[in-house]
Amino acid sequence: MSDNRKNNCNPSSAARRQSIAVVIPQYGRIGGAENMAFQLCERLAAMPEFDIHVFARKWDPGPSLVTFHKVPMIHFPRWLQPVSFAGFARRKIDTMAFDLVHSHERIFRMDLMTFHGIPHQTWIHDMRQKSLSGFDRATCWIEKNGIENPALKMILPVSTLVKKELSKHYAISEDRVSVVHPGVSIARFSSLNARSCRERIRARHGLSASDVVICFVGMNFEIKRLDLTLQAIAGMKRDGFFSPLPKLLIVGKGNSGPYLKMAEDLGISDQVIFAGITDDVEAYYLASDFFVMPSRMDTFGLVVLEAMAAGLPVVISSNVGAADLVTHGGSGFILPENPSARDMTSALIRLMNPEQRRSMGKAARRIAENHDWDKVADKMARIYRTLIAGQKTTILKQS
């Protein structure tokens, strides 16, 4: 039997517990949607009122209160991947009785959907500027079927940006949409010695205690607009900043060659450090003075919230969903939709003031504390209770 169960009971038989089916292709800490499903399910499963069942292709091994169910997927031809996963997940779920089906993935039928991206057609046409492949058409078809299915009671976009993009593509009534932002583990940062992390990481990369360090975390340098960040640092001299320029500490995997060449051409190669991938990212935030991510598009951007949890002011574009949580001029700076290098330079110069960084960093930390994963799980639990109560009310009215 492929299912990994806590007990041998059918979920409907768990006394006084609400049985919830959660769908996510890969369940674990790696990836935005995957990590959100993981963080919420583990917390919800610890609540005595819920019996959480995860339907996935893969999940992290280890102790868990969650019951897992293996969902197969046909890999070839490629267009069958989303179709087969959605179909097999639904077939498995239909063999059991659940009070609520919550999906973090595009499937054909669910009660509740957390939408982590933007409509797939918009992503392919507008962001990637490509025509739809067979895989893309299949994905769009499943997305449309799921969102327009009358069974869908509520959709939870991860940011206002996602909500707006959904409303452009689908007619969804306002009362069926509620933004639920991802969270952050405050304990991950509180448990670390900030001074020790600062000294250790700076020594590792040849940074002095007096250097002002900008943190950049991301895997896709083009989408995250690393080029704009380099141009902004180079522009600081042009705009009248004559103190030592900040150092840029880049964490993540990507093609660094073109950006090293750009830094050299701009005369700032000594200011740029590529740190690569690390399992110690919290220490890198704590070793830095502020954070930047002027992305072309990020439906949320968990790294922004992580930086805020580390007490860093942030500089982001309005195309980053986490802008919902940033107070412009208070906990960071929100650049225009298509910022210029001069826009970003202005924000960087303001953050070279240590008092400005200190006050904004404290404000950023307070905001992050209000978005700890425990609080997000409590919000999701309230949504579950409301939807389940609504279902029962409807059944009573119909009987």
Summary of the structure (lengths in Angstrom):
residues: 399
radius of gyration: 22.7
end to end distance: 38.0
largest distance: 76.4
contacts: 1314
relative contact order: 0.11
helix: 46%
strand: 17%
